[in-house]
Amino acid sequence: MAAGLLPGTAFAADDARDLLKAMSDFMGKQKTLSFDYNSSIEVVTPESQKLQFASSGNVALSRPDRIKVNRTGGFTDIEAVFDGTTFSVLGRNLNAYAQIEAKGTLEDLGDKLANAGIEPPGADILSPDIYDLLINDDVTGKHISSAYIDGVECEYLAFRSPDVDWQIWIKDGDQPVPLRYVITSTHVPQAPQYTIDTRNWKFGPGASTDFSFDKSTDAKKVDLSQLC
């Protein structure tokens, strides 16, 4: 354990990669999962003031081709659902919805959204192979120390790549889930961050949900770009 380490002390890079690989392997084996989250994204104004927009929600996922995400914040209240054929988004605060055909797996959906310029921050932790998605020859990492998130012991890792720094806190024990994930855009002035904290993880039957899309009866249909 890393308890008691002074700030700035770190384990070997291989240790950081081994811990991340263990998390990736565990997450990739889970066919059905769900969790609640709090997230925040920083925006830098033209006057160089940092603003932080917070939201909360939940995620339910069933591999290979089902996901439902709810997110509520000061400026948004959305539900996004993918049922293996159609990707649907309901903007409750706007009383509007959008749908696109996207037959395939969750990875196929991710590629389709990326090609449309839509890349939800933090979605990396839902990949079936987080390690290969995040780690390459340009990435360096450190196992900083042990830590606690909401009273739960975890291991704190920090990584660097040419465009972003990112940190991840992985729960100790036989369910090494990501409890916190922080992405820092180092190429943007003042290095704004995206942070997601997770809790209430469930796996298997306890994580099952209804992946059907139920829009408001009078919601207007709009282009996906207006909701994402």
PyMOL commands that set and color helices and strands:
alter all, ss='L'
color gray80, all
select helices_A, chain A and resi 13-29+106-115+123-126+130-134+204-207+224-226
alter helices_A, ss='H'
color red, helices_A
select strands_A, chain A and resi 32-44+50-62+66-73+77-82+86-91+96-101+140-149+152-160+164-171+178-185+193-203+220-221
alter strands_A, ss='S'
color yellow, strands_A
deselect
rebuild
show_as cartoon
